[in-house]
Amino acid sequence: MTPSFRVGRCAPTPLVLAIASLAHLAATSSHAQPAPAAGTLAEVHVTAEGGPVDLQGKRSAVTADSTGLPSGVTVITAEEIGTLNIGRDISNVFRRVPGLVANNIDQGDTANGFRMRGFATQGTHGADTAVYVDGVPQNMPSSQGGAGHGPAFLEWLTPGMIGRIDVIKGPVSALYGDQNRAGAVSIETPSGPVPSSVGISLERYGGRQASLVLSNEFGRADADAAPGVRSLLVADSYRTDSYRRDGRIARDNLFWKLSTRLGDGIYSLRVNHYRSESVAPGYLLLSDLRAGRADPRATQFDLPGFGSGERTGLVFNRAPAQGEAGWHATAYAERFERVRGIATSAVQHTVGSDDRNFYGGRLAQNFVFGDRASLIVGGELRRDEGDAQRRIWRDGVSTANYINSQRLDLLTYGLFAQAQYKPLSNLKLMGGIRRDWFDYDIGNRKLPAASTNYKDAVTTPKLGVVWSALPTLDLFANAAEGFRSPAAEQISSSGGTGPLGARGGTVYEVAPTKVRSYDIGYTATPMPGLTTSGVLYRTLNQDEIVAQADGSFRSVGNTTRRGYELEARWQGSAAWSLYASYGRILEARANNPLPNTGAHLSVPRDQVKLGAEYRRNLGPGRLTLNADAYLTAGNPYYMGSPQVQLRTMPTYTRYDLKASYDWRSYQFSVFAVFQPHAFAADIAYGSPAGLLVSPQPRTQVGASMRYFF
């Protein structure tokens, strides 16, 4: 029999019922934010904080903002997020970032994949990109209930919780630590006022969502009074039956943030809670789909996978109230539970689970010396304790056979410094360095003899330069190192599948994996309204940790990645704008592949992103039209046994269309997603039998309505 729970048919949760009552309470609150005036830009988004960010002229400034880094940087504002089709997958907020492939793997809430700078998603799920939210790291080391070591779980976020996202290509910033090999993603929750709203949306294949954004300010009578307390509450409930027959998700998210100004600092405290249950349809062979031997809506092995998750966090932040100089502080505690069952045959699941607690903090001082120099010094600490295991289930019942079972107490801490200096008005030099330590206590329940205390450290320097060659042209270059910690499984062996307490076990001496990255690029404004940028990069992974045939792990040499990215954005008028980007992977290969394996890494060779936006007043309101196109091609994979037969995944194309009409305090939206290639997918894996894909519908449509108050 299969696991007993099923998702998508459950009764309304307390959160669903609370949304309606909170909306009624908010509508009568004397402190509610006023509705935006008709025809203003603020009507067009769930949150109105921020606008388009132009990197031109900011790179040469002395600033701790990501726009001043000598690297490829993309800033995503809440305004832009409001124009995207987000739907079930929060990864869609990255749809317009050049060179970045981001997605959930469509098997329930199972981490968010990031393919950037030639680093593959397969088996890592964003583990080579350091992801932070309000200074809190999101990558989970040694995960068993997700997908490998260091996946980033972002399903607890909704668009109303996001004020700004910075995507930093390459490990150039010393402010980000573990997993920062391909780059870093910094997500900030809203810090300014946002309009309150309540909304509902419906999608094809049973998608339905209710959400509330409630923004208030308390304790301030007028503009001259002492600062009050700003409150932001976001509640969201989502259900879907999905395109696949056994693909269902039930997800509830709750977020509450309080912030105020005290002296020269802005202080905030937020709490978030997330829960989900899902049923996963698995993957199907592309050859079977093309030959008509498999129904694209069928379930792998006719046995659905399953999953559940619950996450509760408490976060404190402090930042300077004015300017960038001063103290920045973060402290957090988080409870994280996740289970994921993957069907491996018609009767068997491999079930991974994490039961973890995270505690940590970050403290940094930014010294600013006029407009000529600055220095940031600080440190951070993270403790991760709990259980991680993978177990075999048969006929829906757990067995005594384990793949691994570990008790973890993982302590990581580091110091960092980053300096900027302008010897000339048009020349900026940057340098940074990190030193990170690992102090792990790993208790191996499966092979107790492999229990161990692991200690190691890694140093990663950063250097960069920005030259404003012309008032409309910035040139930049950098050389930087980044790292990824070893997984507990790579340190403490688990052996073959079997019971707990077995004999044997080996401890492997593996070091943190380091990369060395080189970038050179430009940002230019050749004419008013037009901004272009480009970057050429090369990354050498110095110590790739690879599993050996005997089950051991060791560092086996290097992998090399080279490529370039080009982007252009044109604001033709107040009514319309265009964007386009192209990313090309010139090389992504293992320099010393293991016997009977291929050298090519599974990343798309070509990536194209195009889009347009048009706004105009229409009747009593405003119409906004958005069109986005996305293409990936030339993604290699291997099949056969041994896996040495090189193939290329089908070209994947996706078109997103969205139309919104703002009238008074209402916003009405309709959207459609078209994927014209049969069985082509952004989510696919090579296997000995061929390419496994997660089929998607060719057409997805939906509509939403939001009321601002």
LUMVEXLUM-413251 format. One line per 3 residues: number of its first residue (from 1); their letters; for each residue x, y, z of C-alpha. Coordinates in Angstrom, 2 decimals, padded with zeros to 5 digits. Layout:
! residues N
NUM) a) X/Y/Z; ...
! end
This chain:
! residues 709
1) mtp) 000.00/000.00/000.00; 001.05/003.62/-000.43; 001.53/006.15/002.41
4) sfr) -001.77/007.00/004.02; -001.88/010.78/003.61; -003.12/012.55/000.51
7) vgr) -003.04/016.25/-000.27; -005.39/018.67/-001.97; -008.67/017.38/-000.51
10) cap) -008.16/018.42/003.09; -010.45/020.73/005.03; -009.54/024.41/005.33
13) tpl) -006.67/024.97/007.76; -006.80/027.57/010.55; -004.62/029.81/008.38
16) vla) -007.17/029.75/005.55; -009.93/030.74/007.95; -007.73/033.39/009.55
19) ias) -007.12/035.14/006.23; -010.76/036.11/005.90; -011.03/037.39/009.47
22) lah) -007.75/039.31/009.24; -008.88/040.94/006.02; -012.04/042.14/007.75
25) laa) -010.03/043.45/010.70; -007.58/045.24/008.42; -010.33/046.92/006.43
28) tss) -011.60/048.60/009.61; -008.17/049.55/011.00; -007.54/053.27/011.32
31) haq) -003.85/052.67/010.71; -004.21/050.86/007.37; -002.19/052.23/004.47
34) pap) -004.29/054.31/002.08; -005.10/052.75/-001.26; -002.89/053.94/-004.13
37) aag) -004.33/056.61/-006.38; -005.83/055.39/-009.63; -003.36/055.21/-012.49
40) tla) -000.20/055.24/-010.35; 002.49/052.59/-010.60; 001.87/051.47/-007.03
43) evh) -001.44/049.95/-008.12; 000.27/047.51/-010.40; 002.03/045.42/-007.78
46) vta) 001.38/043.55/-004.59; 004.13/045.69/-003.05; 005.20/049.06/-004.34
49) egg) 008.66/049.27/-002.79; 011.49/049.93/-005.19; 011.74/050.51/-008.90
52) pvd) 014.12/049.70/-011.75; 017.77/049.74/-010.65; 020.35/051.13/-013.08
55) lqg) 023.85/049.82/-012.36; 025.46/052.46/-014.58; 027.40/054.99/-012.51
58) krs) 027.00/053.01/-009.28; 029.82/050.52/-009.71; 032.48/053.18/-009.14
61) avt) 030.76/054.51/-006.00; 032.03/053.55/-002.55; 029.06/051.52/-001.33
64) ads) 028.27/048.28/000.46; 025.34/047.82/-001.93; 025.72/044.98/-004.43
67) tgl) 025.54/047.50/-007.28; 029.06/048.61/-006.36; 030.62/045.17/-006.82
70) psg) 033.01/044.52/-009.74; 030.94/041.60/-011.02; 027.77/040.66/-012.86
73) vtv) 024.89/041.83/-010.64; 021.12/041.82/-011.16; 018.74/043.61/-008.80
76) ita) 015.11/042.44/-008.72; 012.68/044.89/-007.14; 009.24/044.26/-005.71
79) eei) 007.85/046.28/-008.60; 009.30/043.84/-011.13; 008.14/040.82/-009.11
82) gtl) 004.61/042.20/-009.35; 004.69/041.81/-013.15; 005.81/038.16/-013.17
85) nig) 003.83/034.93/-013.30; 004.95/033.42/-009.98; 002.30/030.73/-009.52
88) rdi) 003.29/027.70/-007.47; 007.05/028.17/-007.82; 008.78/031.08/-006.07
91) snv) 011.82/030.38/-008.29; 009.94/032.25/-011.04; 011.08/035.52/-009.46
94) frr) 014.43/034.83/-011.18; 012.94/034.40/-014.67; 014.54/037.59/-016.05
97) vpg) 018.03/037.22/-014.55; 020.62/036.71/-017.33; 022.37/033.35/-017.30
100) lva) 020.37/031.94/-014.38; 018.18/028.82/-014.61; 015.97/028.60/-011.54
103) nni) 013.15/026.18/-010.81; 011.57/023.87/-008.33; 011.91/020.32/-009.64
106) dqg) 008.11/019.86/-009.73; 008.08/017.00/-007.24; 006.35/018.77/-004.39
109) dta) 008.14/021.40/-002.32; 011.64/020.07/-002.92; 014.27/022.80/-002.83
112) ngf) 014.94/025.39/-005.50; 017.43/024.71/-008.26; 019.92/027.35/-009.38
115) rmr) 022.07/026.81/-012.44; 024.48/029.71/-012.77; 027.99/030.14/-014.14
118) gfa) 028.09/026.57/-015.44; 027.25/024.89/-012.12; 024.68/022.14/-012.52
121) tqg) 021.37/021.76/-010.69; 021.29/017.97/-010.96; 021.85/016.47/-007.53
124) thg) 022.59/019.83/-005.87; 019.46/022.02/-006.03; 021.19/025.36/-005.65
127) adt) 023.99/024.07/-003.45; 026.65/026.07/-005.32; 024.84/029.38/-004.78
130) avy) 024.87/030.95/-001.31; 021.31/032.11/-000.58; 020.48/034.50/002.27
133) vdg) 017.20/036.05/003.45; 017.69/039.09/005.71; 021.21/037.86/006.39
136) vpq) 020.07/034.33/007.34; 021.64/031.51/005.26; 019.08/029.31/003.49
139) nmp) 021.30/026.46/002.26; 020.91/023.30/004.33; 024.13/021.30/004.77
142) ssq) 023.93/017.50/004.61; 020.22/017.46/003.81; 018.48/014.09/003.45
145) gga) 014.85/015.24/003.25; 015.61/017.48/000.29; 018.24/016.97/-002.34
148) ghg) 021.83/016.44/-001.31; 024.22/018.82/000.41; 023.35/022.49/000.66
151) paf) 019.99/022.83/-001.15; 018.14/026.12/-000.76; 014.52/025.80/000.38
154) lew) 012.61/028.98/-000.51; 009.02/027.70/-000.60; 008.30/029.56/002.64
157) ltp) 008.57/032.84/000.70; 005.73/034.50/-001.20; 005.92/037.64/-003.40
160) gmi) 004.46/039.82/-000.65; 007.39/038.91/001.62; 010.04/040.15/-000.81
163) gri) 011.27/043.74/-000.99; 014.42/043.24/-003.07; 016.65/040.48/-004.44
166) dvi) 020.32/040.87/-005.36; 021.84/038.19/-007.61; 025.65/038.37/-007.50
169) kgp) 027.47/036.33/-010.14; 030.68/034.70/-008.95; 032.18/034.48/-005.43
172) vsa) 033.37/038.11/-005.52; 031.78/039.35/-002.26; 033.44/038.48/001.05
175) lyg) 030.12/038.97/002.85; 028.86/035.52/001.77; 030.37/032.24/002.93
178) dqn) 029.51/028.57/002.53; 028.14/027.45/-000.90; 029.36/030.67/-002.56
181) rag) 030.97/029.05/-005.62; 028.69/030.11/-008.49; 027.66/033.27/-006.66
184) avs) 025.22/034.53/-004.05; 021.57/035.54/-003.79; 020.57/038.05/-001.12
187) iet) 016.83/038.43/-000.49; 015.50/041.24/001.69; 012.02/041.39/003.14
190) psg) 010.23/044.77/002.80; 011.63/047.55/004.96; 009.35/050.38/003.84
193) pvp) 005.59/050.87/003.72; 003.64/048.68/001.32; -000.08/048.79/000.44
196) ssv) -002.34/046.40/002.28; -004.28/044.02/000.08; -006.22/040.80/-000.10
199) gis) -006.30/038.60/-003.17; -007.42/035.33/-004.67; -006.21/033.48/-007.76
202) ler) -007.30/030.43/-009.73; -005.20/028.35/-012.12; -005.84/025.49/-014.47
205) ygg) -005.39/022.00/-012.96; -006.87/022.93/-009.61; -004.59/025.75/-008.55
208) rqa) -006.17/028.09/-006.01; -004.59/030.65/-003.74; -005.72/033.16/-001.13
211) slv) -003.34/035.79/000.22; -003.32/038.76/002.55; -000.82/041.61/002.90
214) lsn) -001.59/043.73/005.97; 000.61/046.80/006.52; 000.17/049.18/009.46
217) efg) 002.07/051.70/011.54; 001.30/052.10/015.24; 002.24/054.68/017.85
220) rad) 002.87/057.67/015.58; 000.28/060.43/015.65; 001.78/062.67/012.93
223) ada) 004.91/063.19/010.84; 006.66/065.16/013.62; 006.06/062.58/016.33
226) apg) 008.54/059.93/017.42; 008.84/056.94/015.09; 006.25/054.28/015.64
229) vrs) 006.27/050.54/015.02; 005.70/049.39/011.46; 003.94/046.05/011.07
232) llv) 003.81/043.82/008.00; 001.73/040.65/008.08; 001.59/038.31/005.09
235) ads) -000.59/035.19/005.04; -000.89/032.86/002.07; -002.64/029.55/001.43
238) yrt) -002.07/027.59/-001.78; -003.50/024.34/-003.16; -003.03/022.65/-006.50
241) dsy) -003.88/019.32/-008.11; -001.27/019.94/-010.83; -001.07/018.69/-014.43
244) rrd) 000.11/015.22/-013.39; -002.54/012.99/-011.87; -000.54/012.38/-008.72
247) gri) 000.95/015.84/-008.34; -000.62/017.77/-005.45; 000.53/020.41/-003.00
250) ard) -001.06/021.95/000.07; 001.00/024.87/001.39; 000.41/027.54/004.06
253) nlf) 002.72/030.47/004.75; 002.59/033.06/007.53; 004.98/036.00/008.00
256) wkl) 004.95/038.88/010.50; 007.58/041.60/010.70; 007.79/044.48/013.19
259) str) 010.30/047.29/012.72; 011.08/050.64/014.32; 013.79/053.26/014.56
262) lgd) 015.68/053.64/017.84; 018.44/056.23/017.87; 020.66/055.75/014.83
265) giy) 019.43/052.25/014.04; 016.50/050.48/012.40; 015.53/047.39/014.37
268) slr) 013.25/044.63/013.16; 011.90/041.35/014.47; 010.14/038.86/012.26
271) vnh) 008.61/035.43/012.62; 007.67/033.08/009.80; 005.89/029.75/009.72
274) yrs) 005.50/027.39/006.78; 003.90/023.99/006.39; 003.24/021.82/003.36
277) esv) 002.25/018.33/002.28; 002.65/017.03/-001.24; 002.29/014.03/-003.52
280) apg) 004.90/013.72/-006.28; 004.41/012.05/-009.68; 008.09/011.32/-010.38
283) yll) 009.76/011.21/-013.81; 009.06/009.46/-017.12; 011.41/008.35/-019.89
286) lsd) 011.42/010.69/-022.86; 011.74/007.76/-025.27; 008.59/006.15/-023.84
289) lra) 006.67/009.42/-024.13; 007.70/009.95/-027.74; 006.83/006.37/-028.68
292) gra) 003.42/006.59/-027.02; 004.29/003.94/-024.43; 003.72/006.35/-021.54
295) dpr) 000.94/008.80/-020.71; 002.52/012.21/-019.94; 000.15/012.59/-017.00
298) atq) 001.04/009.18/-015.55; 003.06/008.48/-012.40; 006.50/006.91/-012.35
301) fdl) 006.23/003.21/-011.38; 002.50/003.89/-010.73; 003.62/004.69/-007.19
304) pgf) 003.59/008.37/-006.24; 006.24/009.90/-004.07; 005.32/012.05/-001.11
307) gsg) 006.63/014.80/001.08; 005.94/017.17/003.94; 007.66/020.11/005.52
310) ert) 007.35/022.49/008.42; 009.56/025.48/009.14; 009.39/028.13/011.86
313) glv) 011.88/030.96/012.19; 012.56/033.96/014.42; 014.92/036.66/013.08
316) fnr) 016.26/039.90/014.58; 017.99/042.54/012.45; 019.69/045.87/013.06
319) apa) 020.90/048.29/010.37; 021.94/051.96/010.31; 018.97/054.33/010.05
322) qge) 020.75/056.68/007.66; 023.53/055.93/005.23; 025.64/052.79/005.24
325) agw) 028.10/053.51/008.06; 027.51/051.77/011.36; 026.60/048.44/012.87
328) hat) 024.72/045.67/011.09; 023.49/042.74/013.18; 021.46/039.57/012.63
331) aya) 020.42/036.86/015.07; 018.14/033.93/014.28; 016.70/030.63/015.46
334) erf) 014.88/028.20/013.21; 013.12/024.86/013.47; 013.11/022.81/010.26
337) erv) 011.45/019.45/009.55; 011.18/017.83/006.15; 010.32/014.39/004.75
340) rgi) 010.60/013.29/001.15; 009.75/009.85/-000.25; 010.99/008.98/-003.76
343) ats) 009.57/005.94/-005.52; 012.37/003.66/-006.78; 010.19/000.77/-007.98
346) avq) 006.53/-000.29/-008.02; 006.74/-001.25/-004.33; 009.59/000.73/-002.80
349) htv) 010.38/004.27/-001.64; 013.59/005.84/-000.45; 012.49/008.20/002.31
352) gsd) 014.78/010.99/003.45; 014.12/013.14/006.49; 015.64/016.11/008.28
355) drn) 014.77/017.11/011.83; 017.00/020.10/012.45; 017.45/023.22/014.56
358) fyg) 019.48/026.22/013.37; 020.89/029.02/015.49; 023.21/031.76/014.42
361) grl) 024.10/035.36/014.02; 026.09/037.90/012.16; 027.75/041.15/013.30
364) aqn) 029.53/043.65/011.07; 030.77/047.23/011.29; 030.95/049.39/008.17
367) fvf) 033.46/052.23/008.37; 032.96/054.89/005.68; 035.68/057.46/004.99
370) gdr) 033.95/060.14/002.94; 033.42/059.18/-000.68; 036.92/057.75/-001.08
373) asl) 037.07/054.58/001.02; 035.20/052.15/003.23; 035.92/049.03/005.27
376) ivg) 033.49/046.33/006.44; 034.69/043.92/009.11; 032.59/041.28/010.77
379) gel) 031.92/037.70/011.63; 029.16/035.12/011.54; 028.30/031.85/013.24
382) rrd) 025.86/029.08/012.51; 025.04/025.98/014.50; 023.01/023.16/012.96
385) egd) 021.95/020.26/015.14; 019.54/017.41/014.64; 018.97/014.21/012.68
388) aqr) 019.35/013.39/009.00; 018.58/009.98/007.54; 017.42/008.02/004.51
391) riw) 015.43/004.83/004.97; 013.85/002.19/002.73; 010.07/001.86/002.76
394) rdg) 008.31/-001.10/001.16; 004.59/-001.20/000.35; 004.14/002.07/002.25
397) vst) 005.73/000.75/005.46; 009.18/001.64/006.82; 011.72/-001.17/006.99
400) any) 014.84/-001.72/009.13; 017.11/-000.94/006.18; 018.80/002.45/006.10
403) ins) 020.97/004.14/003.51; 022.31/006.42/006.22; 021.35/007.76/009.63
406) qrl) 023.33/010.49/011.35; 023.08/012.71/014.39; 024.61/016.05/013.44
409) dll) 026.04/018.93/015.42; 027.60/021.19/012.78; 029.25/024.42/013.88
412) tyg) 030.59/026.84/011.28; 031.98/030.29/011.97; 033.97/032.84/010.06
415) lfa) 035.53/036.29/009.93; 035.45/038.57/006.91; 036.71/041.95/005.76
418) qaq) 036.04/043.90/002.58; 037.59/047.25/001.65; 037.08/049.79/-001.13
421) ykp) 039.38/052.65/-002.08; 039.21/055.28/-004.82; 042.70/056.58/-005.67
424) lsn) 041.08/058.52/-008.54; 037.57/059.83/-009.02; 036.94/057.29/-011.81
427) lkl) 038.87/054.31/-010.39; 037.87/052.03/-007.52; 039.86/049.16/-006.04
430) mgg) 038.27/046.42/-003.93; 039.71/043.68/-001.79; 038.22/041.18/000.59
433) irr) 039.08/038.06/002.54; 037.22/035.39/004.52; 038.44/032.77/006.95
436) dwf) 035.88/030.08/007.79; 036.17/027.23/010.29; 034.23/023.94/010.52
439) dyd) 033.78/022.07/013.80; 031.53/019.05/013.21; 030.39/016.33/015.60
442) ign) 028.92/013.51/013.48; 027.27/010.57/015.18; 026.79/007.71/012.71
445) rkl) 023.96/005.45/013.89; 024.29/003.11/010.92; 028.04/002.55/011.22
448) paa) 028.98/003.74/014.72; 032.69/003.21/014.05; 032.50/006.03/011.49
451) stn) 031.33/008.60/014.06; 033.83/011.42/014.19; 034.75/014.96/015.08
454) ykd) 035.75/016.88/011.97; 037.74/020.12/012.03; 039.01/022.14/009.09
457) avt) 039.23/025.70/007.79; 039.39/027.55/004.49; 040.56/031.01/003.39
460) tpk) 039.07/032.76/000.34; 040.50/036.10/-000.90; 038.76/038.51/-003.32
463) lgv) 040.20/041.28/-005.53; 038.46/043.63/-007.97; 038.69/046.90/-009.87
466) vws) 036.16/049.25/-011.47; 037.17/051.92/-013.99; 034.72/054.52/-015.26
469) alp) 036.40/054.96/-018.63; 033.62/057.32/-019.76; 030.66/058.90/-018.00
472) tld) 028.54/056.28/-019.76; 030.92/053.31/-019.55; 032.14/051.27/-016.56
475) lfa) 034.70/048.50/-016.97; 035.27/045.96/-014.21; 037.33/042.86/-013.44
478) naa) 037.83/040.56/-010.48; 039.61/037.46/-009.27; 037.97/035.70/-006.35
481) egf) 037.78/032.41/-004.48; 034.73/030.73/-002.98; 034.08/027.46/-001.17
484) rsp) 031.62/024.73/-000.31; 031.84/022.72/002.90; 032.00/018.91/002.75
487) aae) 028.83/016.97/003.49; 028.55/014.78/006.56; 028.16/011.74/004.25
490) qis) 031.44/012.62/002.57; 033.23/012.62/005.94; 031.56/009.68/007.69
493) ssg) 030.89/006.61/005.52; 027.48/004.92/005.43; 028.36/001.74/003.52
496) gtg) 025.69/-000.34/001.81; 022.02/-000.36/002.68; 021.39/-002.15/005.95
499) plg) 020.34/-001.96/009.61; 021.53/000.47/012.26; 024.51/-000.44/014.41
502) arg) 026.38/-002.47/011.80; 030.11/-003.10/011.95; 032.70/-001.25/009.93
505) gtv) 032.83/002.32/008.78; 035.46/004.72/007.57; 036.20/008.40/008.15
508) yev) 037.43/010.20/005.03; 039.84/013.13/005.08; 038.14/015.49/002.64
511) apt) 038.76/019.22/002.53; 036.28/021.98/001.67; 035.89/022.41/-002.09
514) kvr) 037.31/025.70/-003.37; 036.84/027.54/-006.65; 038.87/030.30/-008.26
517) syd) 036.89/032.65/-010.48; 037.90/035.35/-012.96; 035.52/037.94/-014.47
520) igy) 035.87/040.84/-016.85; 032.91/042.94/-017.97; 031.28/046.28/-018.67
523) tat) 028.14/048.31/-018.06; 027.25/051.05/-020.54; 024.52/053.57/-021.31
526) pmp) 025.11/054.34/-025.00; 021.93/056.42/-025.26; 019.21/057.70/-022.93
529) glt) 016.99/054.86/-021.74; 019.29/052.07/-022.97; 021.57/050.13/-020.61
532) tsg) 023.77/047.27/-021.77; 026.14/044.97/-019.91; 028.35/041.99/-020.59
535) vly) 030.69/039.71/-018.68; 033.19/037.01/-019.60; 034.06/034.52/-016.84
538) rtl) 036.22/031.51/-016.08; 035.88/029.33/-012.97; 038.25/026.58/-011.86
541) nqd) 036.94/024.20/-009.21; 040.10/023.14/-007.43; 039.01/020.22/-005.24
544) eiv) 035.89/018.47/-006.51; 034.70/015.84/-004.00; 033.52/012.72/-005.85
547) aqa) 032.12/009.36/-004.73; 034.37/006.40/-005.59; 033.32/002.92/-006.71
550) dgs) 033.94/001.52/-003.22; 031.59/004.08/-001.62; 034.35/006.37/-000.39
553) frs) 034.72/010.08/-001.10; 037.84/011.99/-002.01; 039.01/015.11/-003.79
556) vgn) 039.79/014.16/-007.39; 040.98/017.27/-009.16; 039.42/020.07/-011.10
559) ttr) 036.39/021.08/-013.12; 036.46/024.06/-015.49; 033.68/026.43/-016.49
562) rgy) 033.89/029.26/-019.04; 031.22/031.43/-020.59; 029.79/034.87/-021.18
565) ele) 026.54/036.77/-020.65; 025.09/039.79/-022.48; 022.11/041.92/-021.48
568) arw) 020.27/045.01/-022.75; 017.38/046.97/-021.22; 015.61/049.78/-023.03
571) qgs) 013.10/052.15/-021.48; 011.70/053.51/-024.73; 009.16/055.78/-023.01
574) aaw) 007.08/055.95/-019.88; 004.69/053.53/-021.59; 006.92/050.68/-022.73
577) sly) 010.23/048.90/-022.09; 012.18/045.94/-023.47; 014.85/043.59/-022.17
580) asy) 016.98/040.84/-023.72; 019.81/038.64/-022.52; 021.92/035.82/-023.89
583) gri) 024.10/033.42/-021.93; 026.60/031.04/-023.49; 028.50/028.23/-021.76
586) lea) 031.76/027.76/-023.65; 033.04/024.99/-021.40; 031.66/023.06/-018.43
589) ran) 033.57/019.85/-017.91; 035.31/017.64/-015.39; 039.03/017.68/-016.13
592) npl) 039.57/014.24/-014.56; 036.30/012.30/-014.92; 035.92/008.99/-013.14
595) pnt) 036.18/005.82/-015.22; 033.05/005.06/-017.28; 031.63/008.54/-016.75
598) gah) 031.43/011.53/-019.06; 033.32/014.79/-018.74; 030.53/017.20/-019.76
601) lsv) 028.45/018.81/-017.00; 024.68/019.03/-017.33; 024.14/022.76/-017.93
604) prd) 022.47/024.48/-020.91; 024.94/025.69/-023.53; 022.63/028.50/-024.69
607) qvk) 020.10/030.56/-022.77; 017.93/033.35/-024.19; 015.57/035.63/-022.26
610) lga) 013.39/038.29/-023.92; 010.59/040.48/-022.66; 008.46/043.58/-023.10
613) eyr) 006.17/045.66/-020.94; 003.52/048.15/-022.05; 001.37/050.40/-019.88
616) rnl) -001.39/052.81/-020.79; -004.47/054.43/-019.33; -007.59/052.68/-020.55
619) gpg) -010.99/054.00/-019.58; -011.10/054.76/-015.86; -008.06/052.59/-015.03
622) rlt) -004.66/051.46/-016.26; -003.72/048.45/-018.39; -000.35/046.71/-018.02
625) lna) 000.81/044.05/-020.48; 003.87/041.84/-019.98; 005.36/039.27/-022.32
628) day) 008.38/037.09/-021.50; 010.16/034.44/-023.56; 012.69/031.94/-022.24
631) lta) 014.80/029.35/-024.08; 017.49/026.86/-023.09; 019.32/024.62/-025.56
634) gnp) 022.32/022.35/-025.84; 022.08/020.74/-022.41; 024.20/017.53/-022.43
637) yym) 023.43/014.33/-020.56; 024.72/010.75/-020.52; 022.91/007.44/-020.81
640) gsp) 023.79/003.78/-021.09; 025.69/001.55/-018.71; 028.38/002.71/-018.27
643) qvq) 027.04/006.22/-018.85; 029.29/007.33/-021.67; 026.76/007.87/-024.49
646) lrt) 026.56/011.65/-024.88; 023.17/013.10/-025.79; 021.59/016.56/-025.79
649) mpt) 018.31/017.42/-024.11; 015.55/018.84/-026.33; 015.39/022.62/-026.64
652) ytr) 013.05/024.05/-024.04; 010.97/027.16/-024.76; 008.50/028.95/-022.52
655) ydl) 006.33/032.03/-023.15; 004.69/033.96/-020.32; 001.90/036.50/-020.94
658) kas) 000.23/038.59/-018.26; -002.33/041.39/-018.45; -003.37/043.46/-015.43
661) ydw) -006.02/046.15/-015.17; -006.04/048.56/-012.22; -009.30/050.30/-011.44
664) rsy) -009.75/052.27/-008.24; -008.60/049.93/-005.45; -008.89/046.76/-007.52
667) qfs) -006.43/044.89/-009.69; -007.59/042.19/-012.11; -005.03/039.95/-013.82
670) vfa) -005.08/037.12/-016.33; -002.04/035.12/-017.38; -001.00/032.27/-019.62
673) vfq) 002.11/030.10/-019.96; 002.84/028.36/-023.28; 005.42/025.57/-023.67
676) pha) 005.15/024.56/-027.33; 007.63/021.66/-027.54; 006.04/018.32/-026.69
679) faa) 007.71/016.64/-023.71; 010.51/019.23/-023.59; 011.11/020.25/-019.99
682) dia) 013.24/022.56/-017.92; 013.45/019.72/-015.40; 015.18/016.60/-016.72
685) ygs) 017.87/014.10/-015.71; 020.12/011.68/-017.54; 019.89/008.02/-016.48
688) pag) 021.25/004.68/-017.80; 017.91/004.10/-019.59; 017.74/007.56/-021.14
691) llv) 016.46/011.04/-020.33; 013.96/011.28/-017.48; 011.63/014.27/-017.69
694) spq) 008.81/015.75/-015.66; 006.16/016.48/-018.34; 004.49/019.89/-018.21
697) prt) 001.26/021.09/-019.83; 001.64/022.96/-023.10; -000.76/025.62/-021.85
700) qvg) -001.39/026.92/-018.34; -003.86/029.74/-017.68; -005.11/031.55/-014.63
703) asm) -006.71/034.70/-013.24; -006.45/036.71/-010.04; -008.12/039.62/-008.30
706) ryf) -006.61/041.82/-005.60; -008.19/044.55/-003.50; -005.94/047.26/-002.01
709) f) -006.94/049.09/001.15
! end
